Every structure is written in structure tokens, then in C-alpha cells.
């Protein structure tokens, strides 16, 4: 397994991490993604560790904490072998302060995550979204103290708009506080919005990207084909709720291209789609998910080869998006 520095930090991580949103599945939303119990999760974790993937990504909101609990149980006795990232911000209860990035909420959220994960520290702690009702200074001062206390080693953010991330980085620099070292965001061959605002920012600020949903909410698994009925999987079970709309014909064209390239190289469609992302120099890590051993082993095979330049360019041209304003100014 190849390793890269996580953003501009000294922390080296495998280019693939294992996302645990499918663990537990004890509420209606995440149950549609998967219902991996402790026994199966332990086997999947074993497979990851055997192949050099020691980075596991979760969030407190996944099954309202039950995903963290399953991960904590599977890593008991081998915590030192693992790098763990988790997240906070989204709703975790009925109270007015059971969400957001305030000091009040984050202190409790971190302590709760530590208990569920059965650990004394979090390697990478993400703000899962931007809280417009809490001063950025309050959030960053709280995170800075968490790092100083030893409960958190690095901080990152997810799903921020470019201006929200840049404001946060500016406040950290001005107040000499810990900075976000990595951004976790959606990026796939059928979802390339990241490239227009966020990618130039990450390049300029020497940050890294952790990709979530590299297979476009399950649309690039090869289970969705032109003139074929939907195969069993996350989308058929309703696990694509909230996914950005994508034209069916576009998806079919991309999957056709992925299949051609996969056949040429003896790879699977998901392996090609993930490998394409790994060629982007801002990508530090791609979070892969899997409901079972077969899916996991196949996805892990995305990192042990390099997509030829001609194939990369073919996929790049097929999936290129029209620039948003003002990025098209001066290009015509």
C-alpha cells in the first residue's frame, strides 16, 4: 500500500482509508447504506490491516454513535496499529445545543466519541460541516485546546465552502491557532465541482483532500448500466438519498468508458474510477466503503497500479464540467 503525507502535516497515511458509515446501520438512514455488525466489521478491519490500510474514518452522526461503537470494539487491543478520524457538528440529540461547532457542543461531542471508540485520543478530528451560528474563533480556539490537551492530534474540516475554509485558515493564522490540515469532500468522475473552487484553494494553502464517495454515491460501481435493470446495492436499497442529481445518460457514458479501460488493464470499474482520483496531486487519501469482503478487496485493488496517461485523459475529457463564473472569464 502506498503512503502519502496528509496535507502539509508530517502524518503519513495510506492512500486509501476505510469508511465505516456502513457499520451498525441502526437507524433508517444509515441502515440503507449497510448494517455491518461487530463480527463482520472485525473481519473487514483484519483485511484492511493485512493490506496496509490502517486508516479508519467514522463520524459521531453515523447511526447516532453506533458506528463509532462498532469500530471501537473491533480495534480493542490494537488501537496503536490504527489511525482514526471522526467528526462532529451535525445533530446528535433533541436539545438546542446538541449540534453545531460551539465550545459547549464540541467538548461533549469529543468526550462522547472517545468513550464510544474506547480510546484516549483521536488522530484526526473533523468539523463535519460549517456552523454559521458560531464564531469561527470560538470553534478554532476549542479545537486548538483539544490538540494541546492531547485528546486530538490533527484537525480537518468537511463540506465547507471555499470561502468558509479560507476564513478559518485566516483566523488560525492571525490568532496562532491550530490549522485544518486536510479537507474531506465529495469528488468523483461524475461529481467534479471540487476542482473549480476548492482544489485551487487547497493547492495554494498546501492542504490535502480526503475524498468521500469516490464512486458517486454508488453510481460508478458497475451496477448501473444502459438498458439493464438495477442490481442489488446501495442505490436500489434507497441509500442514495440526498445525492446530487446526475443525468442518466452521462452516467452510462462514464460507466461505458470505465468498462473499456478496465477491460484493457484487467481491472474492475470501481478500481479505475478510484485510481483516476489518486492521480490528482491534491488528493492525500480516498475513503472507500464496502458492505462485504468482496467489495472491500476489490476496492483495495485500486491503489497498486497507475492509470496510463492516455486513459486518464480519456476519462478527463468525457467527464469535464463547464466552469462556473468567474472561472470561464478570459478562457474564450
C-alpha positions, 0 to 999 in steps of 0.5 A: 500500500502506498503512503502519502503525507496528509496535507502539509502535516508530517502524518503519513497515511495510506492512500486509501482509508476505510469508511465505516458509515456502513457499520451498525446501520441502526437507524433508517438512514444509515441502515440503507447504506449497510448494517455491518455488525461487530463480527463482520466489521472485525473481519473487514478491519483484519483485511484492511490491516493485512493490506496496509490500510490502517486508516479508519474514518467514522463520524459521531452522526453515523447511526447516532454513535453506533458506528463509532461503537462498532469500530471501537470494539473491533480495534480493542487491543490494537488501537496503536496499529490504527489511525482514526478520524471522526467528526462532529457538528451535525445533530446528535440529540433533541436539545438546542445545543446538541449540534453545531461547532460551539465550545459547549457542543464540541467538548461533549461531542469529543468526550462522547466519541472517545468513550464510544471508540474506547480510546484516549485520543483521536488522530484526526478530528473533523468539523463535519460541516460549517456552523454559521451560528458560531464564531469561527474563533470560538470553534478554532480556539476549542479545537486548538485546546483539544490538540494541546490537551492531547485528546486530538492530534490533527484537525480537518474540516468537511463540506465547507465552502471555499470561502468558509475554509479560507476564513478559518485558515485566516483566523488560525493564522492571525490568532496562532491557532491550530490549522485544518490540515486536510479537507474531506469532500465529495469528488468523483468522475461524475461529481467534479465541482471540487476542482473549480473552487476548492482544489485551487484553494487547497493547492495554494494553502498546501492542504490535502483532500480526503475524498468521500464517495469516490464512486458517486454515491454508488453510481460508478460501481458497475451496477448501473448500466444502459438498458439493464435493470438495477442490481442489488446495492446501495442505490436500489436499497434507497441509500442514495438519498440526498445525492446530487442529481446526475443525468442518466445518460452521462452516467452510462457514458462514464460507466461505458468508458470505465468498462473499456479501460478496465477491460484493457488493464484487467481491472474492475470499474470501481478500481479505475474510477478510484485510481483516476482520483489518486492521480490528482496531486491534491488528493492525500487519501480516498475513503472507500466503503464496502458492505462485504469482503468482496467489495472491500478487496476489490476496492483495495485493488485500486491503489497498486497500479497507475492509470496510463496517461492516455486513459486518464485523459480519456476519462478527463475529457468525457467527464469535464464540467463547464466552469462556473463564473468567474472561472470561464472569464478570459478562457474564450 
